[in-house]
Each structure stands twice: as structure tokens, then as C-alpha cells.
Amino acid sequence: MTTARRGRPPKGESQLSRDAIVRATLRVIDADGVAAVSMRAVGRVLGVDAKSLYNHVDGKDGLLDAVTEHVLGGMVLPGRTGDVRADLRAIAYAFREPALAHPEAAALVLTRQLGSLEALAPVEAVLAVLRDAGCPAEESVHLLRMLVATLVGALLREVNAGPTYGTTDLAGIAQRRAVLAGSGLPAVASAAPYLARFDGAAEYEFAVDLALDALVARIDVRRSPRR
């Protein structure tokens, strides 16, 4: 005959929470990427049986959704000014700080289908700007996805380029520039001073501005009276 276990829960389980699970999942992602996430891997970080996590999240998908909500929830959404470009640019930069803290996790915003108010608040912010600019709902969604893909791509490039490119490794930049200049490829050689350097903040700004140029131009065309 078996009896119910009494006394304290196993070590670690008594302090288990959704927030602690999210932090542990981020540790796994930061160390080994999104593909390494599993209930067992997160349980190891927390020092608990993986089964105990099911009291707080619904399997691996629940872990990934919770992490995505954490990234989006870290955004401090700006107030509206009524200027489409200014408002979308402010949202893009509100995304930058929490996304840079965990860039591999930030990429999840491209693929996860979330339903919480916390996760949908940034989506609502972008769609509201586009709606008020006269964009139909379907087109607004396309523009939203284009903008998010641009931002995430720029951030991932910035983080992954860090070990190889930069602005402070003068010797490395000089060596890279010399290789490019001597490549025998005219266009590459002429661009060597710029290809050899990588300023993450400047590249992000350029990507945001270029995306907004295209977006605002599309809105302006829609607003223009047809002849």
C-alpha cells in the first residue's frame, strides 16, 4: 500500500513560478539557441523534475510562448504623435532594447501565435497607426510583418556580426579592408572601407529608415487621388 507523500516538496519546486521558468528558458536560449529548448533542459537549469513545469506552462510550446511574451512585454510603448513615420520609428526603437537583451528569443516574434494582451499590445500599436493612416486591415498586417522581419533581421545580424565585424578592432578592420581591396573585384574593392566595418546601431537605424521609407511611400500612394 502506498501513501501520499508528506512534508516539503522536492528542492526547488516550492519556489517554482512562471517567471522563474521564463528566466531559465532564456538561459537555455542565450546559451544554445531556441532549438535547445525542452522541458528537460529548462528543468535542469532550475534543478527540478521536468514534469513539475507542466503546472505552469503547457509543454515546449508554452515555454516559447512565455518567452516571446516576456520580450514583447518588455517594450515601453511610446505615446502617439499622429505622424506615421515618427510613431512607427518610436515603436521600432522600443523593441530594440528588450530584443537585444535576448536576440535569439526575439526572433520568436516572427513565428509564435500569441493571444495575451501583453503580447498583442505592440501589434495593436502598429496596426492602430496604420489604420489611422488609411491602410486596410489586410495590407496593415502585411506591412506589420515586413517591419517586424526587418527589425529582427537587423538585430540578429548585429549580434552575430559582433565577433567578426565591428568598429573598435582597428587591426582586424585594417586586415579585412586590405583583403577586400585586393580581391580583384572592382565593386568590392571600392566599398572595402565600408564593408570592413560594422556599426550595429547605425545599421539598425538605416534598416528602420529604409523600411519606413517604403511603408510611408506606399501609404502616400494610397492617399493620392486617382486620376
GUMARVO-254978 format. One line per 2 residues: number of its first residue (from 1); their letters; for each residue x, y, z of N, C-alpha, C. Coordinates in Angstrom, 1 decimal, always signed. Each point is the difference from the previous one (the first is absolute). Layout:
BEGIN
NUM> A> X:Y:Z:X:Y:Z:X:Y:Z | ...
***
This chain:
BEGIN
1> MT> +0.8:-1.2:+0.0:-0.8:+1.2:+0.0:+0.9:+1.2:+0.0 | -0.3:+1.0:-0.9:+0.8:+1.2:-0.1:-0.8:+1.1:+0.8
3> TA> +0.8:+0.9:+0.5:-0.6:+1.2:+0.7:+0.4:+1.2:-0.7 | -0.8:+1.1:+0.1:+0.3:+1.2:-0.6:+1.3:+0.6:+0.7
5> RR> +0.8:+0.7:-0.8:+1.2:+0.5:+0.5:-0.4:+1.3:+0.8 | +0.7:+0.1:+1.2:-0.3:+1.1:+0.8:+1.3:+0.8:+0.2
7> GR> -0.2:+1.2:+0.6:+1.2:+0.8:+0.3:+0.2:+1.0:-1.2 | +1.2:+0.5:-0.1:+0.3:+1.0:-1.0:+0.1:-0.6:-1.4
9> PP> -0.3:+0.8:-1.0:+0.2:-0.5:-1.4:+1.5:-0.1:-0.3 | +0.4:-0.7:-1.0:+1.4:-0.1:-0.4:+0.6:+1.3:-0.1
11> KG> +1.3:+0.0:+0.3:+0.8:+1.3:+0.0:-0.2:+0.7:-1.4 | -0.3:+1.2:+0.1:-0.1:+0.9:-1.2:-1.5:+0.1:-0.4
13> ES> -0.8:-1.0:+0.1:-1.4:+0.0:-0.5:-0.8:+1.0:+0.8 | +0.3:+0.2:+1.3:-0.8:+0.9:+0.8:+0.1:+1.4:-0.4
15> QL> +1.1:+0.3:-0.7:+0.3:+1.4:-0.4:-0.2:+0.2:-1.5 | -0.6:-1.0:-0.7:-0.2:+0.0:-1.4:-1.2:+1.0:-0.3
17> SR> +0.3:+0.8:-1.1:-1.0:+0.9:-0.4:+0.1:+0.2:-1.5 | -1.0:+0.6:-0.7:+0.1:+0.2:-1.4:+1.2:+0.9:-0.3
19> DA> +0.2:+1.0:+0.8:+1.1:+1.0:-0.2:+1.3:-0.7:+0.1 | +0.2:-0.9:+1.0:+1.2:-0.7:+0.1:+0.3:-1.0:-1.2
21> IV> -1.1:-0.5:-0.5:+0.1:-0.9:-1.2:+0.4:+0.8:-1.2 | -0.6:+1.2:-0.2:+0.4:+0.8:-1.1:+1.5:+0.4:+0.0
23> RA> +0.4:+0.4:+1.2:+1.5:+0.3:+0.2:+0.9:-1.2:-0.4 | -0.4:-1.2:+0.5:+0.7:-1.2:-0.3:+0.0:-0.3:-1.5
25> TL> -1.1:+0.2:-0.6:-0.1:-0.3:-1.4:+0.9:+1.0:-0.8 | +0.0:+1.2:+0.4:+0.9:+1.0:-0.6:+1.5:-0.4:+0.1
27> RV> +0.3:-0.6:+1.1:+1.4:-0.4:+0.2:+0.3:-1.1:-1.0 | -0.9:-0.9:-0.2:+0.2:-1.1:-1.0:+0.2:+0.6:-1.4
29> ID> -0.9:+1.0:-0.3:+0.0:+0.6:-1.4:+1.3:+0.8:-0.2 | +0.3:+0.8:+1.0:+1.2:+0.8:-0.1:+1.3:-0.8:-0.2
31> AD> +0.0:-1.2:+0.7:+1.2:-0.9:-0.1:+0.0:-0.8:-1.2 | -1.1:-0.6:-0.4:+0.0:-1.0:-1.0:-1.0:+0.2:-1.1
33> GV> -0.8:+1.1:+0.0:-1.0:+0.2:-1.1:-1.3:-0.6:+0.3 | -1.0:+0.5:-0.8:-1.4:-0.5:+0.2:-0.2:-1.5:-0.1
35> AA> +0.8:-0.6:-1.0:-0.1:-1.4:-0.2:+0.3:-0.8:+1.2 | +0.8:+0.5:+1.0:+0.4:-0.7:+1.2:-1.1:-0.1:+1.0
37> VS> -1.1:+0.8:-0.1:-1.0:+0.1:+1.0:-0.8:-1.3:+0.1 | -0.1:-0.5:+1.2:-0.9:-1.1:+0.3:-0.4:+0.1:+1.4
39> MR> -1.0:-0.8:+0.4:-0.4:+0.0:+1.4:+1.1:-0.5:+0.9 | +0.7:-1.0:-0.5:+1.1:-0.6:+0.7:+1.2:+1.0:+0.2
41> AV> +0.3:+0.7:-1.1:+1.1:+0.9:+0.1:-0.3:+1.2:+1.0 | -1.2:+0.5:+0.0:-0.4:+1.0:+0.9:+0.0:-0.5:+1.4
43> GR> -0.5:-1.2:+0.2:+0.0:-0.6:+1.3:+1.4:-0.2:+0.6 | +0.9:-0.3:-0.9:+1.4:-0.2:+0.5:+0.5:+1.4:+0.5
45> VL> -0.3:+1.1:-0.7:+0.5:+1.3:+0.4:-0.6:+0.3:+1.4 | -1.3:-0.3:+0.2:-0.7:+0.3:+1.3:+0.3:-1.0:+1.1
47> GV> +0.6:-1.2:-0.4:+0.2:-1.0:+1.0:-1.2:-0.7:+0.4 | -1.0:-0.2:-0.9:-1.3:-0.7:+0.3:-0.3:-1.0:-1.0
49> DA> -0.9:-0.9:+0.3:-0.5:-1.0:-0.9:-0.8:+0.8:-1.1 | +0.2:-0.4:-1.3:-0.6:+0.7:-1.1:-1.6:-0.1:+0.1
51> KS> -0.5:-1.0:+0.7:-1.4:-0.2:+0.1:-0.6:+1.1:+0.8 | +0.7:+0.6:+0.9:-0.5:+1.1:+0.9:-0.3:+1.2:-0.8
53> LY> +0.7:+0.2:-1.1:-0.2:+1.2:-0.8:-1.4:+0.1:-0.6 | -0.7:-1.2:-0.2:-1.3:+0.0:-0.6:-1.1:+0.6:+0.8
55> NH> +0.3:+0.3:+1.3:-0.9:+0.7:+0.8:+0.0:+1.5:-0.3 | +0.9:+0.5:-0.8:+0.2:+1.4:-0.3:-0.1:+0.3:-1.5
57> VD> +0.5:-0.9:-0.9:+0.0:+0.2:-1.4:-0.5:-1.3:-0.7 | -0.5:+0.1:-1.2:-0.5:-1.1:-0.8:+1.0:-0.5:-0.9
59> GK> +1.0:-0.7:+0.5:+1.0:-0.6:-0.8:+1.0:+0.9:-0.7 | +0.7:-0.4:-1.0:+1.1:+0.8:-0.6:-0.7:+1.2:-0.7
61> DG> -1.1:-0.1:-0.6:-0.7:+1.1:-0.7:-0.3:+1.1:+1.1 | -0.4:-0.5:+1.2:-0.3:+0.9:+1.1:+1.2:+0.8:+0.4
63> LL> +1.2:-0.7:+0.0:+1.2:+0.7:+0.3:+0.4:+1.1:-1.0 | -0.2:-0.4:-1.3:+0.4:+1.0:-1.0:-1.0:+1.2:+0.0
65> DA> -1.3:-0.3:+0.2:-1.0:+1.1:+0.1:+0.3:+0.9:+1.1 | +0.4:-0.6:+1.2:+0.2:+0.8:+1.2:+1.3:+0.9:-0.3
67> VT> +1.0:-0.5:-0.6:+1.2:+0.8:-0.3:-0.3:+1.1:-1.0 | -0.8:-0.3:-1.0:-0.4:+1.1:-1.0:-0.8:+1.1:+0.7
69> EH> -0.9:-0.4:+0.9:-0.8:+1.0:+0.7:+0.9:+0.8:+0.9 | +1.0:-0.6:+0.6:+1.0:+0.7:+0.8:+0.7:+1.1:-0.8
71> VL> +0.5:-0.3:-1.2:+0.7:+0.9:-0.9:-1.0:+1.2:-0.3 | -1.2:-0.4:-0.5:-0.9:+1.1:-0.4:-0.5:+0.8:+1.2
73> GG> -0.1:-0.7:+1.1:-0.5:+0.8:+1.2:+1.1:+0.9:+0.5 | +1.2:-0.2:-0.4:+1.1:+0.9:+0.4:+0.0:+1.3:-0.7
75> MV> -0.8:+0.2:-1.0:-0.1:+1.2:-0.8:-0.7:+1.1:+0.8 | +0.6:+1.2:+0.0:-0.7:+1.1:+0.5:-0.6:+0.8:-1.2
77> LP> -1.3:-0.2:-0.2:-0.6:+0.6:-1.2:-0.1:+1.5:+0.1 | +0.4:+0.7:-1.1:+0.0:+1.5:+0.1:-1.5:+0.5:-0.3
79> GR> -0.2:+1.2:+0.4:-1.2:+0.7:-0.3:-0.1:+0.3:-1.5 | -1.2:+0.3:-0.4:-0.2:+0.3:-1.4:+0.2:+1.5:-0.3
81> TG> +0.5:+0.3:-1.1:+0.2:+1.4:-0.4:-0.9:+0.4:-1.2 | -0.5:-1.1:-0.7:-0.8:+0.3:-1.2:+0.8:-0.1:-1.3
83> DV> +1.3:+0.0:+0.1:+0.9:-0.1:-1.1:+0.4:-1.5:-0.2 | -0.4:-0.5:-1.2:+0.2:-1.4:-0.2:+1.4:-0.5:+0.1
85> RA> +0.9:+0.7:-0.6:+1.4:-0.3:+0.0:+0.6:+0.1:+1.5 | -0.3:+1.1:+0.6:+0.5:+0.2:+1.4:-0.5:-1.1:+0.9
87> DL> -1.3:-0.3:-0.1:-0.6:-1.0:+0.9:+0.5:-1.4:-0.2 | +0.2:-0.4:-1.2:+0.5:-1.3:-0.3:+1.5:-0.1:+0.3
89> RA> +0.7:+1.0:-0.2:+1.4:+0.0:+0.4:+0.2:-0.1:+1.5 | -0.8:+0.7:+0.7:+0.0:-0.1:+1.5:-0.3:-1.4:+0.5
91> IA> -0.9:-0.7:-0.7:-0.4:-1.4:+0.4:+1.2:-0.9:-0.4 | +0.6:+0.3:-1.1:+1.2:-0.9:-0.4:+1.1:+0.1:+1.0
93> YA> +0.2:+1.2:+0.5:+1.1:+0.2:+1.0:-0.4:-0.5:+1.4 | -1.3:+0.0:+0.3:-0.5:-0.6:+1.2:+0.3:-1.5:+0.0
95> FR> +0.0:-0.6:-1.1:+0.2:-1.5:-0.2:+1.5:-0.3:+0.1 | +0.9:+0.9:-0.3:+1.4:-0.2:-0.1:+0.6:-0.5:+1.3
97> EP> -0.3:+0.7:+1.1:+0.7:-0.3:+1.3:-0.4:-1.3:+0.5 | -1.3:-0.4:+0.2:-0.2:-1.4:+0.5:+0.4:-1.0:-1.0
99> AL> +0.0:+0.3:-1.3:+0.4:-1.1:-1.0:+1.5:-0.2:+0.1 | +0.8:+1.1:+0.1:+1.4:-0.2:+0.1:+0.4:-0.8:+1.2
101> AH> -0.8:+0.1:+1.1:+0.4:-0.8:+1.2:+0.0:-1.5:-0.2 | -0.9:-0.4:-0.9:-0.1:-1.4:-0.4:-0.4:-0.2:-1.4
103> PE> +0.9:+0.3:-0.9:-0.3:+0.1:-1.5:-0.5:-1.3:-0.6 | +0.5:-1.2:+0.5:-0.5:-1.2:-0.5:-1.4:-0.2:+0.3
105> AA> -0.4:+0.4:+1.3:-1.4:-0.1:+0.4:-0.8:+1.0:-0.7 | +0.5:+1.1:-0.4:-0.8:+1.1:-0.7:-0.4:-0.5:-1.3
107> AL> +0.7:-0.9:-0.6:-0.3:-0.6:-1.4:-1.3:-0.7:+0.1 | -0.4:-0.5:+1.2:-1.3:-0.7:+0.2:-1.2:+0.8:-0.4
109> VL> +0.1:+1.3:+0.1:-1.2:+0.9:-0.3:-0.4:-0.2:-1.5 | +0.9:-0.6:-0.8:-0.4:-0.2:-1.4:-0.8:-1.2:-0.2
111> TR> +0.0:-0.9:+1.0:-0.7:-1.3:-0.3:-1.0:-0.4:+1.1 | -0.1:+0.6:+1.1:-0.9:-0.4:+1.1:-1.4:+0.7:-0.2
113> QL> -1.0:-0.8:+0.2:-1.4:+0.6:+0.0:-0.4:+0.2:+1.4 | +0.0:+1.2:+0.5:-0.3:+0.3:+1.4:-1.4:+0.7:+0.1
115> GS> -0.6:-0.2:+1.2:-1.3:+0.6:+0.2:-0.1:+0.9:+1.2 | +1.1:+0.1:+0.8:-0.1:+0.8:+1.2:+0.0:+1.5:-0.3
117> LE> -0.6:+0.8:+0.9:+0.0:+1.4:-0.2:+1.4:+0.6:+0.0 | +0.9:-0.6:+0.8:+1.4:+0.4:+0.1:+0.7:-0.1:-1.3
119> AL> -0.2:-1.2:-0.7:+0.6:-0.2:-1.3:-0.6:+0.7:-1.1 | -1.3:+0.3:+0.1:-0.7:+0.6:-1.1:+0.1:+1.6:+0.0
121> AP> +0.4:+0.5:+1.1:+0.1:+1.5:+0.2:+0.9:+0.6:-1.1 | +1.2:-0.5:-0.3:+0.8:+0.6:-1.0:-0.7:-0.2:-1.4
123> VE> -0.6:-1.1:-0.2:-0.7:-0.2:-1.3:-1.1:+1.0:-0.2 | -0.8:+0.2:+1.1:-1.0:+1.0:+0.0:+0.5:+1.4:-0.3
125> AV> +1.2:+0.3:+0.6:+0.6:+1.3:-0.2:+0.3:+0.3:-1.5 | +0.6:-1.0:-0.6:+0.4:+0.2:-1.4:-1.3:+0.0:-0.9
127> LA> -0.9:-0.9:+0.2:-1.2:-0.1:-0.8:-0.8:+1.3:+0.1 | -0.1:+0.6:+1.2:-0.8:+1.2:+0.2:+0.6:+1.1:-0.8
129> VL> +1.3:+0.2:+0.0:+0.7:+1.0:-0.8:-0.4:-0.1:-1.5 | +0.1:-1.3:-0.4:-0.2:-0.2:-1.4:-1.5:+0.2:-0.4
131> RD> -0.9:-0.5:+0.9:-1.4:+0.2:-0.2:-0.4:+1.5:-0.1 | +0.6:+0.8:+0.9:-0.3:+1.4:+0.0:+0.6:+0.7:-1.2
133> AG> +1.0:-0.6:-0.6:+0.6:+0.5:-1.2:-0.8:-0.4:-1.3 | -1.1:-0.7:+0.2:-0.8:-0.4:-1.1:+0.3:-1.4:-0.6
135> CP> +0.8:-0.8:+0.6:+0.3:-1.3:-0.5:-1.1:-1.0:+0.3 | -0.4:-0.8:-1.0:-1.0:-1.1:+0.3:+0.7:-1.0:+0.9
137> AE> -0.8:-0.8:+0.7:+0.5:-0.9:+1.0:+1.0:-1.0:-0.6 | -0.4:-0.6:-1.2:+0.9:-1.0:-0.6:+1.3:+0.6:-0.3
139> ES> +0.0:+1.1:-0.7:+1.3:+0.7:-0.3:+0.8:+0.3:+1.2 | -0.7:+0.5:+1.1:+0.7:+0.3:+1.2:+0.7:-1.2:+0.6
141> VH> -0.5:-1.1:-0.1:+0.6:-1.2:+0.5:+1.3:-0.3:-0.8 | -0.1:+0.1:-1.3:+1.2:-0.2:-0.9:+1.1:+1.0:+0.4
143> LL> -0.4:+1.2:+0.2:+1.0:+1.0:+0.4:+0.6:-0.2:+1.4 | -0.8:-0.4:+0.9:+0.4:-0.4:+1.3:+1.1:-1.1:+0.0
145> RM> -0.3:-1.0:-0.8:+0.9:-1.2:-0.1:+1.3:+0.4:-0.7 | -0.1:+0.8:-1.0:+1.2:+0.5:-0.6:+0.9:+0.8:+0.9
147> LV> -0.6:+0.9:+0.8:+0.7:+0.8:+1.0:+0.7:-0.9:+1.0 | -0.8:-0.9:+0.6:+0.6:-0.9:+1.0:+1.1:-0.8:-0.5
149> AT> -0.1:-0.6:-1.2:+1.0:-0.8:-0.6:+1.3:+0.9:-0.2 | -0.2:+1.2:-0.4:+1.2:+0.9:-0.2:+0.7:+0.2:+1.3
151> LV> -0.8:+0.3:+1.0:+0.6:+0.3:+1.3:+0.7:-1.2:+0.6 | -0.6:-1.1:+0.0:+0.6:-1.2:+0.5:+1.3:-0.4:-0.8
153> GA> -0.1:+0.1:-1.3:+1.1:-0.3:-0.8:+1.2:+0.9:+0.3 | -0.3:+1.3:+0.1:+1.1:+0.9:+0.3:+0.6:-0.3:+1.4
155> LL> -0.8:-0.3:+1.0:+0.6:-0.3:+1.3:+0.8:-1.3:+0.0 | -0.5:-1.0:-0.7:+0.8:-1.3:+0.0:+1.3:+0.2:-0.7
157> RE> +0.0:+0.8:-1.1:+1.2:+0.3:-0.7:+1.0:+0.7:+0.9 | -0.5:+1.0:+0.7:+0.8:+0.7:+0.9:+0.7:-0.8:+1.1
159> VN> -0.8:-0.9:+0.6:+0.6:-0.9:+1.0:+0.9:-1.0:-0.5 | -0.3:-0.6:-1.1:+0.8:-1.1:-0.6:+1.2:+0.6:-0.7
161> AG> +0.0:+1.2:-0.4:+1.2:+0.6:-0.6:+1.0:+0.5:+1.0 | -0.4:+0.1:+1.2:+0.8:+0.5:+1.1:+1.4:-0.6:+0.1
163> PT> +0.1:-1.3:+0.0:+1.3:-0.7:+0.1:+0.9:+0.3:-1.2 | -0.5:+0.2:-1.2:+0.8:+0.1:-1.2:+0.2:+1.5:-0.4
165> YG> -1.1:+0.7:+0.0:+0.1:+1.4:-0.4:-0.2:+1.0:+1.2 | +0.3:+1.2:-0.3:-0.2:+1.0:+1.1:+0.6:+1.3:-0.4
167> TT> +0.1:+0.9:+1.0:+0.6:+1.3:-0.2:+1.2:+0.3:+0.8 | +0.3:-0.9:+1.0:+1.1:+0.2:+0.9:+1.3:-0.8:-0.3
169> DL> -0.1:-1.1:-0.6:+1.1:-0.8:-0.4:+0.8:+0.6:-1.2 | +0.8:+1.0:+0.3:+0.6:+0.7:-1.1:+0.9:-0.9:-0.9
171> AG> +0.8:-0.9:+0.7:+0.9:-0.9:-0.7:-0.8:-0.9:-0.9 | -1.1:-0.6:+0.6:-0.8:-0.9:-0.8:-0.7:+0.7:-1.2
173> IA> -0.5:+1.2:+0.3:-0.6:+0.8:-1.1:+1.0:+0.2:-1.1 | +1.2:+0.4:+0.3:+1.0:+0.3:-1.0:+0.3:-1.2:-0.8
175> QR> +0.1:-1.2:+0.7:+0.3:-1.2:-0.7:-1.1:-0.4:-1.0 | -1.2:+0.1:+0.5:-1.2:-0.3:-0.8:-0.1:+0.9:-1.2
177> RA> +0.3:+1.3:+0.2:-0.1:+1.0:-1.1:+1.1:-0.3:-1.0 | +1.2:-0.4:+0.4:+1.0:-0.3:-1.0:-0.4:-1.2:-0.8
179> VL> -0.6:-1.0:+0.6:-0.4:-1.2:-0.7:-1.0:+0.3:-1.1 | -1.0:+0.9:+0.4:-1.1:+0.4:-0.9:+0.6:+0.8:-1.1
181> AG> +0.9:+1.0:+0.3:+0.6:+0.9:-1.0:+0.8:-0.8:-1.0 | +0.6:-1.1:+0.4:+0.8:-0.8:-0.9:-0.7:-1.2:-0.6
183> SG> -1.4:+0.0:+0.1:-0.7:-1.1:-0.4:-0.1:-0.2:-1.6 | +0.3:+1.1:-0.7:-0.1:+0.0:-1.4:-1.4:+0.2:-0.5
185> LP> -0.9:+0.3:+0.9:-1.4:+0.3:-0.4:-0.2:+1.5:+0.1 | -0.2:+0.7:-1.0:-0.1:+1.5:+0.0:-1.0:+0.6:+1.0
187> AV> -1.2:-0.6:+0.0:-1.0:+0.6:+0.9:+0.3:-0.3:+1.4 | +0.5:-1.2:+0.3:+0.4:-0.4:+1.4:+1.1:+0.9:+0.4
189> AS> +1.0:+0.2:-0.8:+1.2:+0.8:+0.4:-0.4:+1.4:+0.3 | -0.9:+0.6:-0.8:-0.3:+1.4:+0.2:-0.9:+0.2:+1.3
191> AA> -0.6:-1.1:+0.4:-0.9:+0.0:+1.2:+0.8:-0.5:+1.2 | +1.2:-0.4:-0.1:+0.8:-0.6:+1.0:+0.0:+0.7:+1.4
193> PY> +0.2:+1.4:+0.0:+0.0:+0.7:+1.2:-1.3:-0.2:+0.8 | -1.1:-0.2:-0.7:-1.3:-0.1:+0.7:-0.4:-1.5:+0.3
195> LA> +0.4:-0.9:-0.9:-0.2:-1.4:+0.3:+0.8:-0.5:+1.2 | +1.1:+0.6:+0.2:+0.9:-0.5:+1.1:-0.5:+0.4:+1.4
197> RF> -0.9:+0.9:+0.1:-0.5:+0.5:+1.3:-1.5:-0.3:+0.1 | -0.4:-0.1:+1.3:-1.4:-0.3:+0.3:-0.4:+0.7:+1.2
199> DG> -0.9:+1.0:-0.1:-0.5:+0.8:+1.1:-1.5:-0.4:+0.2 | -0.3:-0.8:+1.0:-1.3:-0.6:+0.2:-1.1:+1.0:+0.1
201> AA> +0.3:+1.0:+0.8:-1.1:+1.1:+0.2:-0.3:+0.7:-1.3 | +1.1:+0.3:-0.8:-0.2:+0.7:-1.2:-0.7:-0.9:-1.1
203> EY> +0.3:-1.3:+0.0:-0.7:-0.9:-0.9:-1.5:-0.1:+0.3 | -0.3:-0.1:+1.3:-1.4:-0.1:+0.5:-0.7:+1.2:-0.5
205> EF> +0.6:+1.2:+0.2:-0.7:+1.3:-0.3:-0.2:+0.0:-1.5 | +1.0:-0.5:-0.8:-0.2:+0.0:-1.5:-1.1:-0.9:-0.4
207> AV> -0.1:-1.2:+0.6:-1.0:-1.0:-0.3:-1.4:+0.6:+0.3 | -0.1:+0.6:+1.2:-1.3:+0.5:+0.4:-0.4:+1.1:-0.9
209> DL> +0.9:+0.9:-0.4:-0.4:+1.2:-0.8:-0.3:-0.5:-1.4 | +0.7:-1.0:-0.5:-0.3:-0.5:-1.4:-1.4:-0.7:+0.0
211> AL> -0.3:-0.8:+1.0:-1.3:-0.7:+0.1:-1.1:+1.1:+0.1 | +0.2:+1.0:+0.8:-1.0:+1.1:+0.1:-0.1:+0.8:-1.2
213> DA> +1.1:+0.2:-0.8:-0.1:+0.7:-1.3:-1.0:-0.8:-0.9 | +0.2:-1.3:-0.1:-0.9:-0.8:-0.8:-1.4:+0.0:+0.5
215> LV> -0.2:-0.1:+1.3:-1.3:-0.1:+0.6:-0.8:+1.3:-0.2 | +0.7:+1.2:+0.3:-0.7:+1.3:-0.1:-0.3:+0.3:-1.5
217> AR> +0.9:-0.4:-0.9:-0.2:+0.2:-1.4:-1.2:-0.7:-0.5 | -0.2:-1.2:+0.5:-1.2:-0.8:-0.4:-1.3:+0.6:+0.5
219> ID> +0.1:+0.6:+1.3:-1.2:+0.6:+0.5:-0.3:+1.3:-0.8 | +1.1:+0.7:-0.3:-0.2:+1.3:-0.8:-0.7:-0.3:-1.4
221> VR> +0.4:-1.1:-0.6:-0.6:-0.4:-1.3:-1.5:-0.2:+0.2 | -0.3:-0.7:+1.1:-1.4:-0.4:+0.3:-0.8:+1.3:+0.2
223> RS> +0.6:+1.0:+0.7:-0.7:+1.2:+0.3:-0.2:+0.9:-1.2 | +0.9:-0.1:-1.0:+0.0:+0.9:-1.1:-1.3:-0.2:-0.8
225> PR> -0.6:+1.0:-0.5:-1.3:-0.1:-0.8:+0.4:-0.6:-1.3 | -0.9:-1.0:-0.4:+0.2:-0.6:-1.3:-0.4:+0.9:-1.2
227> R> +0.8:+0.0:-1.0:-0.4:+0.8:-1.2:-0.7:-0.8:-1.0
***
